Amino acid sequence: MSLLVELSNVGRDFDGGRIVAVDGVSLAIEDDETVAIVGRSGSGKSTILNLVCGLDRPTRGEVRFEGRAVNGRAAWAAVRASRIGIVFQNFFLLQSLSARENIEVALLGNLGGARQRRVRALELLAHFGLAERATLLPAELSGGERQRLAIARALANRPKLLVADEPTGSLDVQTSQSVMGIIGNAHREFGTAVIVVTHDEDVAALCGRRVEISDGRIRSDSRTAAMPKPSANP
Amino acid sequence: MTELTLPLRGLLARPLRTLLTVLGIALAVAGFVALTGLTAGVQHSFASGIDENGADLVVSQRAAFNLVSSTVPKALGSGLSAVPNVEAVSGVLLNITTADDNANIVMAGWPSDSFLWKDMHLVAGRIPAPGDQWPVILGESIATALDKRVGDTVELQFQPYQIVGIASFSSVLNQNSAIVPLEGLQQLLSREDVFTLYEVRLKRPLEKNDIAVARTRLIAAAPGFAVGDTEQFANSIRIFDLLKAIAQTISLVVMAMASVAVANTLLMAVNERTFEIGVLAALGWSPRRILRLILIEGVIMSAAGGVIGIVLGVLTMQMAAKTNFAAGLIVPYLSGWSIAQALIFVFIAGPLGALYPAWRATRLLPADALRRI
C-alpha cells in the first residue's frame, strides 16, 4: 500500500476568481483504495476529479502523483497515458472509430506495433463481452455496451488508477449495477485504485471510502469496507 | 489502427471541405508547374531549335533582352571565319511575326550561301534559288496547320511569300518556323547590316576540348559579344530571367494562398473537433502527438494537392502550348527540378498552414475541451 494521489490545499477558480469551484482541498488516496466523491450538482466534485488526473490545472496548491509533483500538459499526458484510466458519464467515445479502434487509440504510443494494439484491444473487448461488437461504431452500441467499451478503453494501458465521472449517470438501474460490478472487478482483478464521482448514494456505498464535497470543500471523509481489497495482479 | 487512421478519418469526415482545400493546393501547384514549365519551355525551345541547325557555337549580343533584339554586326563575320578550326559561320536574322495574321511564327533569315541550308531535310519542294521572288520554306507542322503546300502563298511580316519548299525538323520551334533568304528579311525589318546572331560550325571530327578552345578564340575575335553553345545562348537572354522572376513571384503568392487555405481548413477542423482533441488528451495523448495529428492532416492534404496539381499543371501547360498564341513558340519543358520545387513548396506550405491550428489544439486544457460537447 502506497500513496497514489495527493492533493495539497488545492483550489480552482474560474472567471478571473469570481467563481471558486474548489477551495483548500487536501486529499490523499492510496493505491488500493476505492473512493466515492459525492456531492450535489455544482458542488465541485467533477472539478476535483479533473484536478486529480490533470485534465484541469489548479489555481492554487499542488497535485502529486506517486509522490511526484506533476506540472505541465506533457507531464500530465504521460501520467494519464500509462497510469490513469478515465471513464466519463457520456462515454466520450470517438464516433468515427469502431469499438476496437476506440481502444487502440488509447494504446497508440504506449504499445508497440499495430498488431500488438489490435490483439490487446480484442482481448479487452472479449473480456468485457464486446467481442462481437468490435467493428461497430459507438452509435451502433447500446448505452451499457458503450459504457463497457469506455471502461475497457480506460483499462487498456493497465492503469494504477481508474477514475470514473458519474459512470452510471446515463444508465438504467440494471445497467448501472452491471457497470459498477465491472469497475469493482477491475479493482479486484487488476489491483486498480478507483475514484468514482457520483451523486448516487447506492454507487457510493459500493466504495471503501466516501468523500463528501460541498461548495468546493471537503465536508466529510469516511472509510467503510464496502469494496473488497484487491487480490494479487493476474 | 495507425497514426494515419485518425487524420484520414478526420479529413474524410468532411469530404467537401477537404476536397476544396486539396483543390486549392492543386491549383496553386498547377499554376507553379505550368508557369515554370512554359517559361522553361520557351527557353528550351529556342535552344533546341538553334541547336538542330548544326551550329556548335553561337555568337550573340551580350545579355540581350530578348531573342530578336540581339544585334551582331555583319562585319564581325570575317573575323569569326578566320578563327582556326572554324568550318563555317552563318549570320541569322530572327523575327517573330504572324503567318496569314493567324498563328505566331518564327522567321529565320539565312544567307543564300549559309551552311545551314545543307542539312535541311525537305519533304517537298526545294530550297530558294536565285531569281525567286520572296521565297519561303515552311516547317512541316506550320504548313499543315495553315493547310499550305508548295506553290501557295503565305503572308509573313505583311509581305506575301511564295512557298518553295516544306522541311521536316525534329525541334518543334523549327517545325513551326519560316525560313527565308536573309536579304529580303533584312529589307523588311530595316536591319540591313546586322544579324541576330552568328551560328558557328566547327571542323569535324570534334575532339573533346575543341569546342572550349574554339570558344576562347571566338571570344577573342568578337570582344564584347557573348559566345557559347545554344543552351548558354538561351540562358543569356534576359527576358527569360524576367519571365522566370514573374513566374516565381506569382507562384509564391499562389503558394502562400494555398498555405492560408490549409490553415483555414485546419483551424475550422480544430474548432469543430475540440471535443475529440480533449478526449485524446484525456486518454494521454501528449501535446506533441496531438500537434502531429493536425500536421499530418495538413501534409496529407498537401501531398494530395501536390500530386493532383502536378498532373493539372502538365495538362494546363500542354493546352496552353497548343493555343494559336503559343503553338510553335513554346514547347512545355518540365524538369525534375521543377517538380521537386513544386513538391518542396507543397511540403512547406501545407505544414506551415497547419502549424498554427495544431499549436492551438495543443494549448487546450483537456477539461475545457471536454466541456465543449
Interface residues (C-beta under 8 A of the other chain):
Chain A: T47 N50 C53 G54 L55 D56 R57 R73 A74 A77 A78 V79 R80 A81 S82 I84 I86 F88 N90 F92 L94 S96 L97 R100 E101 E104 V105 A106 L108 G109 N110 A114 R117 R118 R153 N157
Chain B: M1 T2 E3 T5 L6 R9 G10 A13 F275 E276 V279 L280 A281 A282 L283 G284 W285 S286 P287 R288 R289 T362 L365 P366 A367 D368 L370 I373
